[in-house]
């Protein structure tokens, strides 16, 4: 009898991957809208495949007492209560630490450039003006990437890919990453990056040391009034400090694909969302950096391979 694999429908696994998973699992879809929990289905699940749309914690684990493996096609695990999973003996399969397998998964790096161009060239407010029936180019003078000094916070897989894109635009790249020892990497000190960068792009992993890394002190040290792009994790940025930095012109603008506590509902009148609605120097997208057809096909296929191999090895042991 095949083990039951429940796929959170909000993940939209590629049909070819579903067929491959069917060779080793009894595959079921969790629900119609990606939100509600089907307790009857989850109660029998041995494997749950989920993504960033749902926080997997005590509520889900309580509903799935037979769960043994949690599979998620992500590198970060902020959407999973890892301590609770470990306490219950649930294994987590993800892409954390598997940088080699993700060499051709570049969507987030491309989105970084897209967000930056949208912010620098004021694309969103210009299009909003068009939607209101106006054709007026004068208010939308922008800025270029060419010739700028870019500071990358994090020089791992995505940091290096993004560095190549910036260099193709004619920017000079420098980076801060205390975990990289490569002498060929353009590494500089933290304070130097903050003081000299005209564009700052965040690609760091979230951990206890990096949580709130960009705080009030960091923004005050940004001497070039840079623009900030974050496609990593929202918790790397102190949001109240970011808003103060925007208001006080310590930074010229920010483009964020991630926010802190993404899985908790934002209260009415949330300061970050309110500021973005009222000002055109803060651009937000709902964590869509890796959400492309091409990247999803690649990551779904990679995760399916990991899962099938892992279960096969467990069965042989």
Secondary structure as the mmCIF struct_conf table of DSSP 4:
data_model
#
loop_
_struct_conf.conf_type_id
_struct_conf.id
_struct_conf.beg_label_comp_id
_struct_conf.beg_label_asym_id
_struct_conf.beg_label_seq_id
_struct_conf.end_label_comp_id
_struct_conf.end_label_asym_id
_struct_conf.end_label_seq_id
HELX_LH_PP_P HELX_LH_PP_P1 UNK A 2 UNK A 2
STRN STRN1 UNK A 3 UNK A 7
HELX_RH_3T_P HELX_RH_3T_P1 UNK A 9 UNK A 11
HELX_RH_AL_P HELX_RH_AL_P1 UNK A 15 UNK A 21
TURN_TY1_P TURN_TY1_P1 UNK A 22 UNK A 24
STRN STRN2 UNK A 25 UNK A 29
BEND BEND1 UNK A 32 UNK A 36
HELX_RH_AL_P HELX_RH_AL_P2 UNK A 39 UNK A 44
BEND BEND2 UNK A 46 UNK A 46
STRN STRN3 UNK A 47 UNK A 50
TURN_TY1_P TURN_TY1_P2 UNK A 52 UNK A 53
BEND BEND3 UNK A 54 UNK A 54
STRN STRN4 UNK A 56 UNK A 56
BEND BEND4 UNK A 57 UNK A 57
HELX_RH_AL_P HELX_RH_AL_P3 UNK A 58 UNK A 63
TURN_TY1_P TURN_TY1_P3 UNK A 65 UNK A 66
STRN STRN5 UNK A 69 UNK A 72
BEND BEND5 UNK A 73 UNK A 73
BEND BEND6 UNK A 75 UNK A 75
TURN_TY1_P TURN_TY1_P4 UNK A 78 UNK A 79
STRN STRN6 UNK A 80 UNK A 80
HELX_RH_AL_P HELX_RH_AL_P4 UNK A 82 UNK A 87
TURN_TY1_P TURN_TY1_P5 UNK A 88 UNK A 89
STRN STRN7 UNK A 91 UNK A 93
TURN_TY1_P TURN_TY1_P6 UNK A 96 UNK A 97
TURN_TY1_P TURN_TY1_P7 UNK A 99 UNK A 99
HELX_RH_3T_P HELX_RH_3T_P2 UNK A 100 UNK A 102
TURN_TY1_P TURN_TY1_P8 UNK A 103 UNK A 104
HELX_RH_AL_P HELX_RH_AL_P5 UNK A 107 UNK A 120
TURN_TY1_P TURN_TY1_P9 UNK A 121 UNK A 122
HELX_RH_AL_P HELX_RH_AL_P6 UNK A 123 UNK A 131
TURN_TY1_P TURN_TY1_P10 UNK A 132 UNK A 133
HELX_RH_3T_P HELX_RH_3T_P3 UNK A 138 UNK A 140
BEND BEND7 UNK A 145 UNK A 145
TURN_TY1_P TURN_TY1_P11 UNK A 146 UNK A 147
STRN STRN8 UNK A 149 UNK A 153
BEND BEND8 UNK A 156 UNK A 156
HELX_RH_AL_P HELX_RH_AL_P7 UNK A 157 UNK A 168
TURN_TY1_P TURN_TY1_P12 UNK A 169 UNK A 170
STRN STRN9 UNK A 172 UNK A 176
TURN_TY1_P TURN_TY1_P13 UNK A 178 UNK A 179
TURN_TY1_P TURN_TY1_P14 UNK A 183 UNK A 184
BEND BEND9 UNK A 185 UNK A 185
STRN STRN10 UNK A 187 UNK A 187
HELX_RH_AL_P HELX_RH_AL_P8 UNK A 190 UNK A 196
BEND BEND10 UNK A 198 UNK A 198
STRN STRN11 UNK A 199 UNK A 202
HELX_LH_PP_P HELX_LH_PP_P2 UNK A 204 UNK A 206
BEND BEND11 UNK A 207 UNK A 207
TURN_TY1_P TURN_TY1_P15 UNK A 208 UNK A 212
STRN STRN12 UNK A 214 UNK A 214
HELX_RH_AL_P HELX_RH_AL_P9 UNK A 216 UNK A 220
TURN_TY1_P TURN_TY1_P16 UNK A 221 UNK A 221
TURN_TY1_P TURN_TY1_P17 UNK A 223 UNK A 224
STRN STRN13 UNK A 227 UNK A 230
BEND BEND12 UNK A 232 UNK A 232
HELX_RH_3T_P HELX_RH_3T_P4 UNK A 234 UNK A 236
STRN STRN14 UNK A 237 UNK A 237
HELX_RH_AL_P HELX_RH_AL_P10 UNK A 239 UNK A 247
TURN_TY1_P TURN_TY1_P18 UNK A 248 UNK A 249
BEND BEND13 UNK A 250 UNK A 252
STRN STRN15 UNK A 253 UNK A 256
BEND BEND14 UNK A 257 UNK A 257
TURN_TY1_P TURN_TY1_P19 UNK A 260 UNK A 263
BEND BEND15 UNK A 264 UNK A 264
HELX_LH_PP_P HELX_LH_PP_P3 UNK A 265 UNK A 267
TURN_TY1_P TURN_TY1_P20 UNK A 268 UNK A 269
HELX_RH_AL_P HELX_RH_AL_P11 UNK A 271 UNK A 278
TURN_TY1_P TURN_TY1_P21 UNK A 280 UNK A 281
STRN STRN16 UNK A 282 UNK A 284
BEND BEND16 UNK A 287 UNK A 287
TURN_TY1_P TURN_TY1_P22 UNK A 289 UNK A 290
HELX_RH_AL_P HELX_RH_AL_P12 UNK A 293 UNK A 316
#
